[in-house]
């Protein structure tokens, strides 16, 4: 009956709202089935779904809100309350919910949690017998890692000394020793340098049993072990540094919860993502797995990947991508998005393009001219793309492989190497595909040109897999006058 009611209400909803995604009626029935039967359900959404799938999820939740927990990222949270629920109000359906962890809801209310709240609720064992719903579940590991991240600033060191004055000399000595070591290895003004987790254990030994209750020290000293990654970000101008601490395997924190509770996961990236590879390695199974929408029914992306492009490790690669970016941008009347994850390279490209195109070029801001050129990371684009007009083109000067300069990425690769696993195909490459597909999701069907200027697309075997993942696409063999 829930499937029938959801179908009926969704059809009424679409009488007043344009149906922009043809699979929402099917999605609503699948979700209704999962809610009523308590199945572990995995639903792969086609990349043209963008944010149009929300009604197919929310309407069944309005009709069946028994022991439901909806877990959202910050962006999804804003989208739900600022966009989707106001649109749903015209259908006269009530979304009966409680948000956050201040109040534990009854079984008849939907519990809306951010990832940080999810971690706390799990630690307090508040989620028993509740069905967990994860939209955009391909980013669970990233969201958990960021939510569990600990940051220790110079001010926190001062607070530690003030609260444990009898250890003042030892704490100062430990801090100065670490500072000397970090700055002696610094190669740039904003260097990021790994710190052995044993440095925290040494500080814990100094404090003996008198561990501080103040945050963030309490968390840092209680949780850190060899499954956590720690690093410093230096500020050479102020001769100070911040200490960052993140879990290497954030999913392990929820492994018990995920195995005991019923799950409903929606994703745009599929099971090639490293998160789903981790789930499979733990022998986790879904009762229902559905691919919703045929990607070959979508409009193809105009894809510009010239032959005989140089590789990134060649001396003339930088000049090549600058010339190609200039050619691609010339004459365009709508925005261009240049996506580069490497900060140093991104700033160089931004500077070069600004010298050619002036104030049209901006760095990671949504305040742009009609024909503006935005240089940004892929993650920035994924978060901010809905606040920008539809661009003429996306340019990837390099394939967005996770960089080993990131302490967390480097530590994860080291762990996989130590286990004798294929760290590239199990981790780096799946992460790359997930980022690429998410970056392109919003421009499907909008005649937006995509250019990839990295020779590895043609010269590496895994480049062929990227071509396959981007399908459907149509090749642009040459640049035509605009």
Residue pairs with C-beta under 8 A, 6 or more apart in sequence:
2 32
2 33
2 35
2 36
2 60
2 63
2 64
3 28
3 29
3 32
3 33
3 36
5 32
5 63
6 28
6 29
6 31
6 32
6 59
6 60
6 63
7 25
7 28
7 29
9 59
9 62
9 63
9 91
9 93
10 24
10 25
10 28
10 55
10 56
10 59
11 25
12 91
13 55
13 59
13 88
13 90
13 91
14 24
14 55
16 90
16 91
17 55
17 87
20 50
20 52
21 48
21 49
21 50
21 52
21 53
22 293
23 45
23 46
23 49
23 53
23 56
23 292
23 293
24 52
24 53
24 55
24 56
25 56
26 56
26 292
27 43
27 45
27 53
27 56
27 57
27 292
28 55
28 56
28 57
28 59
28 60
30 41
30 43
30 288
30 290
30 292
31 41
31 43
31 56
31 57
31 60
31 61
31 264
32 60
32 63
32 64
33 39
33 41
33 288
34 41
34 264
34 288
35 60
35 61
35 64
35 66
35 68
35 131
35 264
36 64
38 131
38 262
39 262
39 286
39 287
39 288
40 262
40 263
40 264
40 285
40 286
40 287
40 288
41 263
41 264
41 265
41 286
41 287
41 288
41 289
41 290
42 265
42 267
42 271
42 286
42 288
42 289
42 290
43 264
43 265
43 266
43 267
43 290
43 292
44 267
44 268
44 270
44 271
44 289
44 290
44 291
44 292
45 53
45 266
45 267
45 268
45 292
45 293
46 291
46 292
46 293
46 294
46 295
46 297
46 298
47 268
47 295
47 298
47 437
47 440
47 441
47 444
48 293
48 298
48 299
48 441
48 444
48 445
49 268
49 292
49 293
49 441
50 441
50 442
50 444
51 79
51 83
51 84
51 386
53 266
54 79
54 80
54 84
55 84
55 87
55 88
57 133
57 135
57 266
58 84
58 85
58 88
58 95
59 88
59 91
59 93
61 68
61 70
61 95
61 110
61 133
62 88
62 93
62 94
62 95
62 96
63 93
65 96
65 97
65 108
65 109
65 110
66 107
66 108
67 107
67 129
67 130
67 131
68 110
68 111
68 130
68 131
68 133
69 110
69 111
69 112
69 113
69 118
69 127
69 130
69 131
69 132
69 133
70 97
70 110
70 111
70 112
70 113
70 133
70 135
71 113
71 114
71 115
71 118
71 132
71 133
71 134
72 80
72 112
72 113
72 114
72 115
72 135
73 114
73 115
73 136
73 139
73 143
74 114
75 383
76 135
76 136
77 112
77 114
79 386
80 112
85 95
88 95
95 110
96 108
96 109
96 110
97 105
97 109
97 110
97 111
97 112
98 104
98 105
98 109
98 110
98 111
98 112
99 111
99 112
99 113
100 112
100 113
100 114
100 117
101 113
101 117
101 120
101 121
101 126
104 111
104 126
105 111
111 130
113 121
114 147
115 143
115 144
115 146
115 147
116 147
118 127
118 147
118 254
119 144
119 147
119 148
119 253
119 254
121 127
122 253
122 254
122 257
127 257
127 261
128 260
128 261
129 261
130 261
131 261
131 262
131 263
131 264
132 257
132 258
132 261
132 262
132 263
132 264
133 263
133 264
133 265
133 266
134 140
134 263
134 264
134 265
134 266
135 266
136 266
136 267
136 268
137 265
137 266
137 267
137 275
138 267
138 268
138 269
138 273
138 275
138 276
138 434
138 438
139 275
139 434
140 251
140 275
141 250
141 251
141 274
141 275
141 278
144 247
144 250
144 251
144 253
144 254
145 246
145 247
145 250
145 408
148 246
148 247
148 250
148 253
149 244
149 245
149 246
150 216
150 219
150 220
150 223
150 244
150 245
150 246
151 216
151 242
151 243
151 244
151 245
152 216
152 217
152 220
152 242
152 243
152 244
152 245
153 242
153 243
154 240
154 241
154 242
156 216
156 217
157 171
157 175
159 214
159 217
160 171
160 212
160 214
160 217
161 168
161 171
161 172
163 212
163 214
164 171
164 207
164 210
164 212
167 206
167 207
167 210
170 206
171 203
171 206
174 199
174 202
174 203
174 206
178 195
178 199
178 232
179 239
179 241
182 193
182 195
182 232
182 234
182 241
183 234
183 236
183 239
185 191
185 193
186 193
186 234
186 236
189 234
189 235
189 236
189 237
190 233
190 234
190 235
190 236
191 233
191 234
191 236
192 231
192 232
192 233
192 234
192 405
192 406
192 407
193 231
193 232
193 234
194 229
194 230
194 231
194 407
194 410
194 411
195 230
195 231
195 232
195 243
196 230
197 224
197 225
197 226
197 228
197 229
197 230
199 230
200 220
200 221
200 224
200 230
200 245
201 224
203 221
204 211
204 221
207 221
211 217
211 218
211 221
211 222
212 218
212 221
220 245
224 230
224 245
227 247
227 248
227 249
227 252
228 245
228 246
228 247
228 248
229 245
229 246
229 247
229 248
229 407
229 408
229 411
230 243
230 244
230 245
230 246
230 407
231 243
231 244
231 407
232 241
232 242
232 243
232 244
233 241
233 242
233 244
234 240
234 241
235 241
235 242
244 407
246 408
247 253
248 408
248 411
248 412
248 415
251 258
251 275
251 278
251 279
255 282
258 279
258 284
259 282
259 284
263 286
265 286
267 273
267 276
268 437
268 438
268 441
269 433
269 434
269 437
269 438
270 276
271 277
271 280
272 430
272 433
272 434
272 469
273 430
273 431
273 433
273 434
274 426
274 427
274 430
274 431
274 434
277 426
277 430
295 471
295 472
296 471
296 472
298 444
298 445
298 472
299 444
299 445
299 446
299 447
299 472
300 471
300 472
300 473
300 474
301 440
301 443
301 444
301 448
301 450
301 470
301 472
301 473
301 474
302 447
302 448
302 449
302 450
302 473
302 474
302 476
303 449
303 450
303 451
303 452
303 470
303 473
303 474
303 475
303 476
304 328
304 449
304 450
304 451
304 452
304 475
304 476
304 479
305 451
305 452
305 457
305 458
305 467
305 475
306 324
306 453
307 458
308 455
308 458
309 320
309 453
309 454
309 455
309 457
309 458
310 316
310 317
310 320
310 455
311 317
311 454
311 455
311 456
311 459
312 398
312 454
312 455
312 456
317 455
318 348
320 453
321 349
321 397
321 398
321 453
322 349
322 352
322 353
324 397
324 451
324 453
325 338
325 349
325 353
325 395
325 397
325 453
326 353
326 356
327 479
328 336
328 393
328 395
328 449
328 451
328 479
329 336
329 353
329 357
329 373
331 481
331 482
332 371
332 392
332 393
332 482
333 370
333 371
333 392
333 482
334 370
334 371
334 389
334 390
334 391
334 392
335 368
335 370
335 371
335 372
335 373
335 374
335 388
335 389
335 390
335 391
335 392
336 371
336 372
336 373
336 374
336 391
336 392
336 393
336 394
336 395
337 374
337 376
337 381
337 388
337 391
337 393
337 394
337 395
338 346
338 349
338 350
338 353
338 373
338 374
338 375
338 376
338 395
338 397
339 376
339 377
339 378
339 381
339 394
339 395
339 396
339 397
339 400
339 439
340 346
340 349
340 375
340 376
340 377
340 396
340 397
340 398
341 377
341 378
341 379
341 400
341 402
341 403
342 398
342 403
342 405
343 377
345 397
345 398
346 363
346 375
346 376
346 377
347 363
349 375
349 397
350 361
350 363
350 375
353 361
353 373
353 375
354 361
357 373
359 369
360 368
360 369
360 371
360 372
360 373
361 372
361 373
361 375
362 368
362 372
362 373
362 374
362 375
363 374
363 375
363 376
364 374
364 375
364 376
364 377
364 380
364 384
365 374
366 384
366 387
366 388
368 374
368 388
370 389
374 381
374 388
374 391
376 384
378 400
378 435
378 436
378 438
378 439
379 435
381 439
382 435
382 438
382 439
385 442
386 442
390 443
390 446
390 448
391 443
391 448
392 448
392 449
393 448
393 449
393 450
393 451
394 439
394 440
394 443
394 448
394 449
394 450
394 451
395 450
395 451
395 453
396 436
396 450
396 451
396 452
396 453
396 454
397 453
397 454
398 453
398 454
399 432
399 436
399 452
399 454
399 456
399 457
399 463
399 466
400 432
400 435
400 436
400 439
401 428
401 429
401 432
402 409
402 427
402 428
402 431
402 432
403 409
404 410
404 413
409 428
412 423
412 427
413 423
413 427
413 428
416 422
416 423
416 426
416 427
417 423
424 462
425 462
429 462
429 465
432 466
433 465
433 466
433 469
436 466
436 469
436 470
437 469
437 470
440 450
440 470
443 450
449 476
450 470
450 473
452 466
456 462
456 463
457 463
457 466
457 467
467 473
